[in-house]
Amino acid sequence: MQPDTNLNPDTDDLPLRANTNHILVRHYVLDLTLHFDRRVISGSVVLFLEPSSGSGSKTEDGIGPGSCIIEAGRSHDVYVCRSHNEDTVEDGTEGIGKAMTKVEKILGAGERDGAEFQALSGVRAQTPPETEMIQSSHLWETTSDDDFTLVMDCCDLHVSKVEEVDISSVFASESPARRLVLSSSSLQFYRDQWSLQVRKNGVASAQGFPRALRICYETRPTGGSVRWTKDQDNRVCVYTAGSPINNRALFPCQEPPVAMSTWQATVRAPSECVVLMSGEEEAVSVGDGDTSLLIWNYYVTMPMPASTFTLAVGHWRQVPAEIAPEVERGLKTDCSKTAKLGARPGERVQADQMSGHGSSFSEVVKGSPLKTGSGDQTTHSDSALCYSALEDATLSVTDYSGIVDDSISCSHDDYPCRFTEESARSQRVIPHRVFGPVSLLQKAQVGVLKLLPRCLAAAHTILGVHPFPRLDVLIVPAGFSSLGMASPHIIFLSQSVLCVGSPGTEEKSLSLCGSRICHEIAHSWFGLVIGARDWTEEWISEGFATYLEDIIWAQAQKLPSQETAEQSDLKALLRWRRLSDELQNSDEALQILRPNMGNTGQVSDSGSSTVKHALNPDKTFMQVHYLKGYFLLRFLASQVGEQQFINFFRLFVKKYHGQLILSQDFLQMLLITFPDLEREGLTLSAIHADWLDRPGIPKWLYERSAVWSQARLVEEVKAEVVKWILLSQSHQGKGRKRKRIEPKVNYKEFRTGNPVGRYLGSVHPTYLCQLKLPKPIQLGVHTGDNTHTLTSEQLVVLLELLLEEEELSVPTMLALQRTYSLQDQDAEVQHRWCELVAMGVYLYGELMVQEDPQQQALARRCLSLVQEEMDQSARRVVEEMVL
């Protein structure tokens, strides 16, 4: 039974090769060791398999269709396979949190270091060359095409062996537990660029294929799923990079979203490192015998796509609620001395609090004793704050949770679901921690740690039960390619969202941090607990999170309804400008939210498919799924009313949590809930035609953008623009010509003639009367009564409009910087300011196309300084332009 071979490797489509219609992985058991010296991860993964047909009946081994967790006994070397809903095992084994530390005994610990790995594989003691795309076991050629082939998504991995794990039921008198025994039989395998294929001689069907197998392998330093780099303290770290290829270069897996599975992982890392991962409980590290490694164990019981598995290992430290004075002084001097790495329990409380080793969420509640490390000493400390009081009197009193019936009828596969737990319904703030490099602890404490409980409570108010029981937030290294990434139980945040500027000015940059936190939290509902069945429908995740971030952030700020509406319209204008610019400068094929159109969700007979344009480097930098998806939801909200639309979100979550959806699932339920929409002509086919299945901008969006352009907050900005243009014109001969090849988007609502006239013509008379034009000699002073009150979003609009000017004088630029304290603003504002300072020529491509030797040399110099920190996709694109 051959896997599909009709995939064209020369396209920009990502192949999903796993034959999920034949056989499914229900559970992964990973045993991984990190080698910081070689920048690789070695180990094994055990796959628990189930034929896709006949999934409702028990197999010959007596194992039912549900996923399982491997438990290790404290007093027995007996490993049991049990379903998640079992409360006890009958051989005296203890809870999974401690039990998993012994999983290696059954799965083998032979892959702990590179030498042993290479001894197993029989290869020379060196990393395989990157150009090697084909690999196979010695006896692959002895197999027949008539044999059943298990196809796993896999790339950038060196596989040493694949062996069967025999699951047999042993009903001894002392214990009815099912024991797992390693078989001595090896399986034959073949690996090409995108897949790992496994066969067992003479087995012709999925029903006869082994129910469990172990794959021993090693990652490559430049594999696309994990990124080895240095953090902001210049310490080596590694983390999962996410899309476009997800986790197939971390472990062989089934990438199609329909392959929902559970997992558990044992990770060995240097003792000074912290291991963060998708997992339902905080891991407590234990020593690994006589080695210098620590063992960390994580697990999940909610089946999710393998693409959501997330790992981060580095010299992170937990952000304390308060930073001790000696630590704060250390942040300004030598960050490596702030906390003593590898300190023993009780040796230095501050070091242990910052490392995050050993403290469990259940223990850190309202000042309860906090365990430090693995020792018996305890200490009371607010510095290890992991949990915020649920009764926070300062949180908003507006609560929509009672509007919709709280009864739940789960439609997903059986697993411990938080939506049915009474205690989870009232848990507004889930346990949470924040981690980062030592040098960023203070900024993370001021911004992320203080905002996180408010954002979590606001999300609960809007959407209801938190899908996951806990949350870690990690400030990732500088080369992270986006502002954030959400995974089960863990969020990656870019350092760009942190508060900037001098002490006391942090409030100016909280908006970006807060809204980004809300965006990533929203993914817990849309993107994770409800996912897209077809990866091409990214808008189901990103469009929803973008729409919800504004609502959740407004709730977290306790904004009155009028201010909420004004801020929403201002952000809509900014997003409209970005979307318009993007759609004018991109391939139409990349502008479609549902590129497979009527074939969305369809796969081959085996279950394999391709993700359209997933490997196109241009797509990496596009936001169309965020922005166009956001505007589609705004359009739908305008048709039914925003509050009714939020209520509908809660209904939708209650029905579809734990499941995968397509666009039509959401839209059809909306049309059924609000039948007047179809009577007014808004049908499913009309939404597909206007929004999802074609490029460009729908008519409603064009019309609505004109309204946003006349909003009060925008009018205030236009008045400021007029003043700065007049100031610049008063410095004749001191300007610098901008050298854009072509202007950005022409926004007709702003252009009525000459540079000043086009703004005067669009400014409301109320604001014209308030204009106080600056005198030419008054440079660097306040140029108006209200300029200092501009929000960060207003400053972005201001700088974007000034960027369209042909000429601005140097004194005007200096006055701009002083007037708005631009050095203390958030990354979005500073991004536009840098562009304005550079006269619009600051991107690598723009520097190169000017054909100015000095500018081109600058581009190459900048690339040489940051290329090691850059995301691989971004680096590849820039290198093509510059080199």
Secondary structure, DSSP 8 states (H G I E B T S, - for coil): --------TTSS-EEE---TTTEEEEEEEEEEEEETTTTEEEEEEEEEEEESTTTTS--TTS--SS-EEEEE-SS---EEEEETT----TT----HHHHGGGTHHHH--TTSSHHHHHHHHT--SS---TT---EE-TTGGGS-TTS-EEEEE--SEEEEEEEEEEEE---BTTB---EEEEEEEEEEEEE-SSEEEEE-TT--SGGGS-SEEEEEEEE-TT-SSEEEEE-TTS-EEEEE--TTTTTTTTS-B--STT--EEEEEEEEEETT-EEEES-SS----EE-TTSSEEEEEEEEEEEE-GGG--EEEES-EE--SS--HHHHHHHTS-GGGTS-TT--TTT-HHHHHHHTTT--GGG-STT--EE-TTSS-EE--STT-----S--TTS-----TTTS-------S-SS--GGG-HHHHT-SS--EEEEE-GGGHHHHIIIIIHHHHHHHHHHHHHH-S-SSS-EEEEE--TT-SSSEEEETTEEEE-GGGS--SSTT-GGGGHHHHHHHHHHHHHTTTBTTTEEESSTT-THHHHHHHHHHHHHHHHHHHT--HHHHHHHHHHHHHHHHHHHHHHHHTS-GGGG-SSTTGGGTT---TTS-EEETTTT-HHHHT--HHHHHHHHHHHHHHHHH-HHHHHHHHHHHHHHHTTEEE-HHHHHHHHHHHSTHHHHTT--HHHHIIIIISSSS--HHHHHHHHHHTTSHHHHHHHHHHHHHHHHHHTSTT-EEE---SS-S---GGG-SSSTTHHHHTTS-HHHHHT-----TT--SS--STTGGG--HHHHHHHHHHHHT-SEEEHHHHHHHHHHHTGGGS-HHHHHHHHHHHTTT--SHHHHHHTT-HHHHHHHHHHHHHHGGGS-HHHHHHHHHHH-
